[in-house]
Amino acid sequence: MRILLISILLTATAGAGIVDNVRFALAQNNFSAAESALNSYRSQQGVTAEYLEAYSWLGRAALDQGQYDQASAYAKQTKGLVLEQLKQRSLDADPHLPIALGAALEVQSQVLAERGQRTQAVALLQAALRTYSNTSIHDRLQKNLNLLLLQGKPAPALKSEESLGAKMPAQLKGSPVLLFFWAHWCADCKAEAPIITQLRSEFSGKGLQVIGPTRLYGYTAQIEHASASDELRYIDAVRHRFYSGLLDMPVPISKYNFDTYGASTTPTLVLLDRTGKVAMYHPGALPYDQLRAEIEKVVKR
């Protein structure tokens, strides 16, 4: 079976699908197949931006398995190869490059944190933010910094360039608040909505408020380059179709909120206690039982 899998990966069309091939192999916990696919691709195509994105998955997979030395080595190699590419072009010149570099920096910081070196992890991310503040990996770096620093700190204030739903509360304190960062294109957000609707109903008597920040992305399902007004109408249509149980949820619309909270992953769930401090910061969806347990802790305080 292992030989067959390697054979399939090696005979994939050069360049096409290398990221998917590597991810498939790693999903089977088959690092040797992933590396063989990468070596075959590199021998034919060289070190391309797509190769670097595919390679970055090795570090992520090793981190997930707790193989910190290996994860660190993969991340260092990815970062070094990306920096070589950046001598000739900007980070966002190719969509694969920021994914690769963002993953490498994420893995490096998380390995440091897992080893108890949080100060070094924070310093690494802060230095990267200074270097790449005006690039597409800003939010990803901020997300990882928030994972290390935000819990227990006062929640950053939200801005609202446009808004939908109910009026925003004057301040993020006085009652527990769940911030539900979502995007109109996000399937996981739509799947999370019924869970949040149910939990808001269960805990509304204990003061739980839900706020759903989102942002403009410059496109809709029908319009490749959408105007702000067209995208706002589309967001409202998505809200009515998929978030019918949350139509009275305040929806501040601003890229600033996503930058500040590092919401590069959607949904991102941020739970605030009654004093306005962050009790939970979680990039990604959460199942009902897990999110309920976190909310229960906050409303009891």
C-alpha positions in Angstrom: 0.0 0.0 0.0 2.8 2.4 0.9 4.6 1.7 -2.4 1.4 2.2 -4.3 0.7 5.6 -2.6 4.2 6.8 -3.4 3.8 5.7 -7.0 0.5 7.6 -7.3 2.1 10.8 -5.8 5.1 10.6 -8.1 3.1 10.2 -11.2 1.0 13.3 -10.5 1.2 15.9 -13.2 4.2 18.1 -12.5 3.3 21.3 -10.8 -0.5 20.5 -10.7 -1.8 19.5 -7.3 1.5 19.2 -5.4 0.0 20.9 -2.4 -3.0 18.5 -2.4 -0.7 15.5 -3.0 1.5 16.4 0.0 -1.6 17.1 2.2 -3.1 13.8 1.2 0.1 11.9 2.1 0.4 13.7 5.4 -3.2 12.9 6.2 -2.2 9.3 6.0 0.7 10.1 8.3 3.0 9.2 5.5 5.9 11.7 5.6 8.1 9.6 3.3 5.4 9.8 0.5 5.1 13.5 1.0 8.8 14.0 0.8 9.1 11.8 -2.2 6.4 13.8 -4.0 8.2 17.0 -3.1 11.6 15.7 -4.3 10.1 14.5 -7.6 8.4 17.9 -8.2 11.6 19.8 -7.3 13.7 17.7 -9.7 11.4 18.7 -12.5 10.2 22.2 -11.6 12.7 23.5 -9.2 11.8 25.5 -6.1 8.6 27.2 -7.0 6.2 29.1 -4.8 3.8 26.2 -5.0 6.5 23.9 -3.9 7.2 26.1 -0.9 3.5 26.0 0.1 3.5 22.3 -0.2 6.7 22.0 1.8 5.3 24.1 4.6 2.7 21.4 5.3 5.5 19.1 6.5 6.2 21.5 9.4 2.5 21.8 10.3 2.0 18.1 10.3 5.1 17.5 12.4 3.9 20.1 14.9 0.5 18.5 15.1 2.2 15.2 16.0 4.3 16.8 18.7 7.5 16.2 16.7 9.0 19.5 17.7 12.6 19.1 16.4 11.3 17.9 13.0 8.7 20.7 12.9 11.3 23.3 13.7 13.6 22.0 11.0 10.9 21.9 8.3 9.8 25.5 9.3 13.4 26.8 9.2 13.9 25.3 5.8 10.6 26.7 4.5 11.5 30.1 5.8 14.9 30.1 4.3 13.7 29.1 0.9 11.0 31.7 0.9 13.5 34.4 1.9 15.6 33.4 -1.1 12.5 34.0 -3.3 11.9 37.4 -1.7 15.2 38.6 -3.0 13.6 38.8 -6.4 9.9 39.6 -5.7 7.6 40.8 -3.0 5.8 38.4 -0.6 2.4 38.9 -2.1 3.5 38.6 -5.7 2.4 35.0 -5.7 -0.4 33.6 -3.4 1.7 30.6 -2.4 4.5 32.6 -0.9 2.6 34.2 2.0 1.0 30.9 2.9 4.4 29.2 3.1 6.1 32.0 5.1 3.1 32.4 7.4 3.0 28.7 8.1 6.8 28.6 8.8 6.6 31.5 11.3 3.5 30.0 12.9 5.2 26.7 13.4 8.4 28.3 14.7 6.5 30.3 17.3 4.3 27.4 18.4 7.3 25.1 18.8 8.9 27.7 21.0 5.7 28.1 23.1 5.4 24.4 23.5 8.9 24.2 24.8 8.1 26.9 27.4 10.0 29.6 25.5 7.0 32.0 25.3 9.2 35.1 25.5 11.2 34.0 22.4 7.9 33.1 20.6 6.4 36.5 21.2 9.7 38.2 20.1 9.8 36.2 16.9 6.2 37.1 16.1 6.6 40.8 17.0 9.7 41.1 14.8 7.8 39.4 11.9 4.9 41.8 12.4 7.2 44.7 12.1 8.7 43.3 8.9 5.5 42.1 7.3 2.9 44.6 8.7 1.8 45.6 5.2 1.4 42.2 3.7 -1.3 39.5 3.7 0.3 37.5 6.6 -0.3 40.3 9.1 -3.5 38.8 10.4 -2.0 35.4 10.7 0.9 36.7 12.7 -1.4 38.7 14.9 -3.5 35.6 15.5 -0.5 33.7 16.8 0.5 36.6 18.9 -3.0 36.8 20.4 -2.9 33.1 21.1 0.1 33.8 23.4 -0.9 37.2 24.9 -4.5 38.0 24.6 -6.2 35.8 27.2 -6.7 37.6 30.4 -6.1 41.0 28.8 -8.8 43.7 28.1 -10.5 43.1 24.8 -9.5 45.6 22.1 -12.4 47.9 21.2 -14.3 47.2 18.0 -14.6 49.7 15.2 -17.6 49.9 12.8 -17.2 51.5 9.4 -20.5 50.0 8.4 -22.9 47.9 10.5 -25.9 45.5 10.1 -28.3 44.1 12.7 -28.8 45.6 16.1 -26.9 48.6 17.5 -23.5 47.9 18.9 -23.2 48.1 22.7 -21.4 51.1 24.0 -18.7 49.0 25.6 -17.5 45.4 25.8 -18.1 44.9 29.5 -20.8 44.5 32.0 -22.0 41.2 30.6 -20.3 38.2 29.0 -19.8 38.7 25.3 -19.1 36.2 22.5 -17.4 37.7 19.5 -18.1 35.6 16.4 -15.8 36.7 13.5 -17.3 35.4 10.3 -17.0 35.9 6.5 -19.7 35.7 3.9 -17.8 33.0 2.0 -17.1 30.8 5.1 -18.8 27.4 5.2 -17.5 26.7 8.7 -19.1 30.0 9.9 -22.5 28.9 8.5 -22.1 25.6 10.3 -21.3 27.3 13.6 -24.3 29.7 13.4 -26.9 27.2 14.7 -24.6 26.3 17.7 -24.2 30.0 18.6 -27.9 30.6 18.1 -28.8 27.8 20.6 -26.2 28.9 23.1 -27.3 32.5 23.0 -30.8 31.4 23.7 -29.6 29.2 26.6 -27.5 31.9 28.2 -29.4 35.1 27.4 -31.0 35.0 30.8 -27.5 35.2 32.3 -26.6 38.2 30.2 -24.7 36.6 27.3 -24.4 38.9 24.2 -23.2 37.9 20.8 -21.5 40.3 18.4 -20.6 39.1 14.9 -17.8 41.2 13.3 -17.2 40.7 9.6 -15.4 42.6 6.9 -15.4 43.4 3.1 -13.3 41.2 0.9 -13.9 42.9 -2.4 -15.9 40.2 -4.1 -19.1 38.2 -3.8 -20.2 34.8 -5.2 -21.5 36.6 -8.3 -19.1 39.6 -8.7 -15.4 39.1 -8.9 -14.6 42.8 -8.2 -17.5 44.0 -6.1 -18.1 47.6 -5.0 -18.5 48.1 -1.2 -22.3 48.7 -1.7 -22.7 45.5 -3.7 -20.8 43.5 -1.2 -22.7 45.0 1.7 -26.0 43.9 0.1 -24.5 40.5 -0.5 -23.4 40.2 3.1 -26.9 41.1 4.2 -28.4 38.5 1.9 -26.1 35.8 3.3 -27.0 36.9 6.8 -30.7 36.5 6.2 -30.2 33.1 4.5 -27.7 31.4 6.8 -27.9 33.4 10.1 -31.6 33.8 10.5 -31.4 33.0 14.2 -28.9 35.8 14.7 -30.4 38.6 12.7 -30.5 40.9 15.7 -26.8 40.3 16.4 -24.8 43.5 16.0 -22.5 43.1 12.9 -19.8 45.7 12.8 -18.0 45.7 9.5 -14.4 46.7 9.5 -11.1 45.2 8.4 -9.6 46.9 11.5 -11.3 44.4 13.8 -9.9 41.5 11.9 -6.4 42.9 11.9 -6.6 43.7 15.6 -8.0 40.3 16.6 -5.9 38.4 14.1 -8.9 36.8 12.6 -7.2 35.2 9.7 -9.1 32.0 10.5 -12.9 32.1 10.2 -14.7 31.7 12.3 -12.7 33.1 15.2 -14.4 32.9 18.5 -13.5 35.3 21.3 -15.2 35.1 24.7 -15.1 38.0 27.1 -15.9 38.0 30.8 -18.1 40.6 32.5 -15.1 42.9 33.1 -14.3 43.0 29.3 -11.3 40.7 29.5 -10.6 37.9 27.1 -11.5 34.6 28.7 -11.0 32.5 25.5 -9.4 33.1 22.1 -10.1 30.4 19.6 -9.3 30.5 15.9 -11.7 28.1 14.2 -15.1 26.5 14.9 -16.0 24.8 18.2 -18.5 22.0 18.8 -21.6 22.8 20.9 -20.3 21.0 24.1 -16.9 22.6 24.1 -18.2 26.2 23.5 -21.0 25.7 26.0 -18.4 24.7 28.7 -16.4 27.8 28.0 -19.5 30.1 28.2 -20.6 28.4 31.4 -17.3 29.2 33.1 -17.7 32.9 32.2 -21.3 33.4 33.2 -20.6 31.8 36.6 -17.9 34.3 37.4 
